Amino acid sequence: MTHIFCLTNIKGGVTKSTSTVNLGYEFARQGYRTLIIDMDPQCNTTYTLTGRLDEETDGTLYDVIIKTPASPIVDIIEETRHPNLFLAPGSIALSSADLTLANRTNRERVLAKALRGLQGYEFILIDTQPSLGLLTVNSMVACTSLLIPVALTIYGLLGIKLLNMSVEALRENMEQEIPILGVIAALGDNTNNSAKRLSQVREFFGDKVFQTIIPRNVRVEESNDQSVPLYEYAPSSTGAKAYEALAKEVIDRVSE
């Protein structure tokens, strides 16, 4: 079975792209063929994995999501320099998706249709934009479960209830389950405020919150900037150890 995770939160700055990349690295490092799909027009994931920003549309998800007739997603998937890790690159041009797809039939299922029949991957991770536009809705509909990164800051907690309400509405309207596999508590810093926010997140989501806390760690940002996986850039860092532990928790949950 292929597990398709949509990493989503309507707030920016919650480590959504960072978690997508580093979970992808960890799954691949453990021998799982992993595909990362960059559905965020900011293309942070594409930049981290390739060192480039795709302003062109050819060979990107624009060809799959926006263009008619659409290209098969298999045609745009590229290898990364890391064994078992593959990328469907994003494009800044995806920012026109809401306008372009507005009148299209089954506009919420474009990505799901593109992924139909795609084989050879044990894990697929979809990075989304920090909004509930059509790209995010497509990602939610296409996934088997949600991973929700939440920053342990007052700003990071804003929008959680709105996101939960929106997921519930989407479940009803699309008549599909869209389960939450887990909630990733991120940017913990061992302060009283951080502990308070963690308690609030656990109160809201219960046992959906993973035990592993992703710490605030400068090595994570440095590794992203240099397009080097964290476990290679700073393997002994608290961030690298946390993502290794988080990946194990995710694997354990889908194996239950």
Secondary structure per residue as TSV (DSSP state, phi and psi in degrees):
chain	resnum	aa	ss	phi	psi
A	1	M	-	360.0	138.2
A	2	T	-	-92.0	126.5
A	3	H	E	-95.3	121.4
A	4	I	E	-111.1	112.1
A	5	F	E	-104.6	129.4
A	6	C	E	-101.0	117.0
A	7	L	E	-92.8	116.0
A	8	T	-	-144.4	148.8
A	9	N	-	-168.3	139.0
A	10	I	S	-79.1	-5.3
A	11	K	S	-96.6	140.6
A	12	G	S	-85.1	167.2
A	13	G	S	72.1	26.5
A	14	V	S	-109.4	14.9
A	15	T	S	73.3	26.6
A	16	K	H	-62.6	-54.4
A	17	S	H	-67.0	-40.7
A	18	T	H	-61.1	-42.3
A	19	S	H	-68.5	-37.6
A	20	T	H	-59.0	-49.7
A	21	V	H	-64.5	-48.1
A	22	N	H	-74.7	-32.1
A	23	L	H	-65.8	-41.2
A	24	G	H	-59.7	-44.8
A	25	Y	H	-58.1	-45.5
A	26	E	H	-67.0	-43.1
A	27	F	H	-59.6	-46.1
A	28	A	H	-64.3	-40.0
A	29	R	H	-64.1	-28.8
A	30	Q	T	-88.2	6.9
A	31	G	T	99.1	4.4
A	32	Y	-	-91.2	129.0
A	33	R	-	-68.4	121.5
A	34	T	E	-128.1	134.8
A	35	L	E	-117.3	129.9
A	36	I	E	-106.8	129.2
A	37	I	E	-111.7	119.9
A	38	D	E	-96.9	92.0
A	39	M	-	-94.2	11.5
A	40	D	-	-99.6	118.9
A	41	P	T	-58.9	-17.0
A	42	Q	T	-69.7	-21.5
A	43	C	-	61.2	28.9
A	44	N	H	-61.9	-39.5
A	45	T	H	-66.8	-43.5
A	46	T	H	-60.0	-43.0
A	47	Y	H	-64.1	-43.5
A	48	T	H	-63.1	-38.5
A	49	L	H	-82.5	-25.0
A	50	T	H	-123.2	-18.7
A	51	G	S	78.8	14.2
A	52	R	-	-134.9	158.6
A	53	L	-	-113.6	127.4
A	54	D	-	-91.8	98.5
A	55	E	-	-83.9	-21.2
A	56	E	S	-77.8	164.2
A	57	T	-	-102.5	-27.6
A	58	D	T	-63.7	133.5
A	59	G	T	76.9	17.3
A	60	T	S	-124.6	178.8
A	61	L	H	-63.7	-16.5
A	62	Y	H	-57.2	-40.1
A	63	D	H	-64.4	-27.8
A	64	V	H	-90.0	-40.0
A	65	I	H	-94.2	-38.4
A	66	I	T	-103.7	-45.5
A	67	K	S	-67.0	145.7
A	68	T	S	-127.2	130.5
A	69	P	S	-69.6	151.7
A	70	A	-	-74.4	147.8
A	71	S	-	-82.1	146.7
A	72	P	-	-62.9	140.7
A	73	I	G	-62.3	-28.9
A	74	V	G	-61.7	-25.2
A	75	D	G	-72.8	-20.2
A	76	I	T	-106.6	-9.8
A	77	I	-	-67.6	134.2
A	78	E	E	-127.0	153.2
A	79	E	E	-74.6	149.2
A	80	T	-	-101.0	178.7
A	81	R	S	-80.5	3.8
A	82	H	S	-107.3	125.6
A	83	P	T	-55.1	137.8
A	84	N	T	74.6	0.9
A	85	L	E	-113.7	125.0
A	86	F	E	-127.0	159.3
A	87	L	E	-135.2	133.9
A	88	A	E	-101.4	99.1
A	89	P	-	-69.0	147.2
A	90	G	-	-86.7	-179.3
A	91	S	-	-149.2	143.4
A	92	I	G	-58.7	-27.0
A	93	A	G	-65.2	-15.6
A	94	L	G	-64.8	-14.5
A	95	S	G	-62.0	-16.2
A	96	S	G	-88.6	4.8
A	97	A	H	-59.1	-44.7
A	98	D	H	-59.7	-41.1
A	99	L	H	-72.4	-44.3
A	100	T	H	-69.8	-37.2
A	101	L	H	-90.2	-4.3
A	102	A	T	-52.0	-41.3
A	103	N	T	-104.9	12.6
A	104	R	S	-85.2	139.2
A	105	T	T	-65.1	139.6
A	106	N	T	53.8	40.8
A	107	R	G	-62.6	-24.2
A	108	E	G	-81.0	-9.2
A	109	R	G	-115.9	18.8
A	110	V	H	-63.3	-47.1
A	111	L	H	-68.4	-41.6
A	112	A	H	-57.8	-42.2
A	113	K	H	-64.4	-40.3
A	114	A	H	-64.8	-32.9
A	115	L	H	-84.8	-11.7
A	116	R	T	-61.0	124.2
A	117	G	T	86.2	-5.8
A	118	L	-	-69.1	127.2
A	119	Q	-	-126.1	165.8
A	120	G	S	100.3	2.1
A	121	Y	-	-123.4	134.0
A	122	E	S	-87.0	-31.0
A	123	F	E	-131.6	135.9
A	124	I	E	-125.6	126.4
A	125	L	E	-115.7	129.0
A	126	I	E	-110.7	117.6
A	127	D	E	-88.2	134.8
A	128	T	-	-121.5	164.4
A	129	Q	-	-79.5	157.1
A	130	P	S	-79.9	61.4
A	131	S	S	-162.4	170.9
A	132	L	-	-105.8	40.5
A	133	G	S	-75.3	-174.8
A	134	L	H	-65.3	-30.2
A	135	L	H	-65.7	-41.5
A	136	T	H	-68.9	-42.7
A	137	V	H	-61.4	-43.2
A	138	N	H	-57.3	-41.1
A	139	S	H	-67.3	-40.4
A	140	M	H	-65.5	-43.1
A	141	V	H	-66.7	-33.0
A	142	A	H	-80.5	-16.4
A	143	C	-	-86.3	165.1
A	144	T	S	-92.7	-22.2
A	145	S	E	-165.7	162.7
A	146	L	E	-101.1	142.7
A	147	L	E	-116.7	124.4
A	148	I	E	-116.0	104.5
A	149	P	E	-76.6	135.1
A	150	V	E	-131.4	124.0
A	151	A	E	-77.7	137.6
A	152	L	S	-83.7	59.8
A	153	T	S	-135.0	163.0
A	154	I	H	-61.0	-38.0
A	155	Y	H	-71.9	-33.8
A	156	G	H	-65.7	-27.9
A	157	L	H	-81.4	-19.9
A	158	L	T	-63.2	133.6
A	159	G	T	95.6	-6.3
A	160	I	H	-62.1	-46.4
A	161	K	H	-64.8	-38.4
A	162	L	H	-64.5	-41.7
A	163	L	H	-61.9	-44.3
A	164	N	H	-62.9	-42.2
A	165	M	H	-64.2	-39.1
A	166	S	H	-67.3	-39.6
A	167	V	H	-63.2	-42.4
A	168	E	H	-61.7	-42.2
A	169	A	H	-65.0	-39.6
A	170	L	H	-65.8	-41.3
A	171	R	H	-56.7	-43.9
A	172	E	H	-69.9	-45.6
A	173	N	H	-70.1	-37.2
A	174	M	H	-93.4	-5.5
A	175	E	T	53.8	48.8
A	176	Q	-	-145.6	158.6
A	177	E	-	-70.2	-50.7
A	178	I	-	49.7	65.4
A	179	P	-	-74.5	154.4
A	180	I	E	-91.7	115.3
A	181	L	E	-74.3	-41.1
A	182	G	E	-172.5	163.0
A	183	V	E	-115.6	129.1
A	184	I	E	-100.1	111.6
A	185	A	E	-83.0	120.8
A	186	A	E	-128.3	162.1
A	187	L	E	64.1	35.7
A	188	G	E	-71.8	143.2
A	189	D	-	-138.4	21.5
A	190	N	S	61.5	26.3
A	191	T	S	-103.0	166.1
A	192	N	H	-62.3	-38.3
A	193	N	H	-63.2	-42.5
A	194	S	H	-62.9	-43.0
A	195	A	H	-63.3	-38.0
A	196	K	H	-64.9	-44.1
A	197	R	H	-65.3	-38.4
A	198	L	H	-62.3	-41.3
A	199	S	H	-61.7	-39.6
A	200	Q	H	-66.8	-40.3
A	201	V	H	-64.3	-43.6
A	202	R	H	-68.3	-32.5
A	203	E	H	-65.3	-37.8
A	204	F	H	-78.0	-44.9
A	205	F	H	-101.4	-9.7
A	206	G	G	63.1	-136.9
A	207	D	G	-76.5	4.1
A	208	K	G	-70.2	-21.2
A	209	V	E	-75.3	125.9
A	210	F	E	-65.3	150.7
A	211	Q	E	-69.5	-33.4
A	212	T	E	-70.7	128.9
A	213	I	E	-104.3	127.5
A	214	I	E	-82.3	116.5
A	215	P	E	-78.6	159.2
A	216	R	-	-71.6	116.7
A	217	N	-	-147.0	121.3
A	218	V	H	-64.6	-26.8
A	219	R	H	-62.7	-30.4
A	220	V	H	-62.6	-49.4
A	221	E	H	-65.9	-39.7
A	222	E	H	-62.1	-42.4
A	223	S	H	-66.5	-38.1
A	224	N	H	-63.4	-43.9
A	225	D	H	-60.7	-32.4
A	226	Q	T	-98.1	6.6
A	227	S	T	55.2	40.0
A	228	V	-	-121.9	132.3
A	229	P	-	-61.4	144.6
A	230	L	H	-58.7	-37.5
A	231	Y	H	-70.4	-15.6
A	232	E	H	-94.2	-39.2
A	233	Y	H	-71.4	-45.6
A	234	A	-	-147.8	72.0
A	235	P	T	-63.7	-23.2
A	236	S	T	-95.0	2.5
A	237	S	S	-70.2	157.0
A	238	T	H	-63.3	-32.9
A	239	G	H	-65.6	-44.8
A	240	A	H	-62.9	-44.0
A	241	K	H	-65.7	-35.6
A	242	A	H	-67.5	-43.8
A	243	Y	H	-68.2	-31.6
A	244	E	H	-63.8	-43.5
A	245	A	H	-68.2	-38.3
A	246	L	H	-64.9	-43.4
A	247	A	H	-58.3	-40.5
A	248	K	H	-63.6	-40.9
A	249	E	H	-62.1	-42.5
A	250	V	H	-62.0	-47.5
A	251	I	H	-60.8	-42.2
A	252	D	H	-61.8	-40.1
A	253	R	H	-66.9	-40.9
A	254	V	H	-76.3	-14.1
A	255	S	H	-89.7	-9.2
A	256	E	-	-69.5	360.0
